[in-house]
Amino acid sequence: QVQLVESGGGLVQAGGSLRLSCAASGSIFRINSMAWFRQVPGKQRELVAHITSGGTTNYADSVRGRFTISRDNAKNAVYLQMSSLKPEDTAVYYCNAQIFDRFKTNSWWGQGTQVTVSS
């Protein structure tokens, strides 16, 4: 079993910044890619940012230039630095990790953390 625990969400004014963290623990041999998704009620979960094990990153057009994804492989952690936040960034943010446990690779999700941006 694997657990992903997120932290760092909250309420912030438009233009402000927040940093989300997500740490993985459990039966981990290797973590491949890690990512952040977000979801608002009534809409599909969408990819916000993605980072490979080698550090290659990719971003949704809506956040490129404002958000930065990073990871600390020694800590099995992924981070999302969010700047110049907009009300439309309000959502529940989920981290995701593709984790190899010596037998197979599974996709794991965190419990989600609420980010609310007020105008």
Secondary structure, DSSP 8 states (H G I E B T S, - for coil): -EEEEEE--EEEETT--EEEEEEEEES-SEEEEEEEEEE-TTS--EEEEEE-TT--EEE-TTTBTTEEEEEEGGGTEEEEEE-S--GGG-EEEEEEEEEE-SS-EEEEE---EEEEEE-
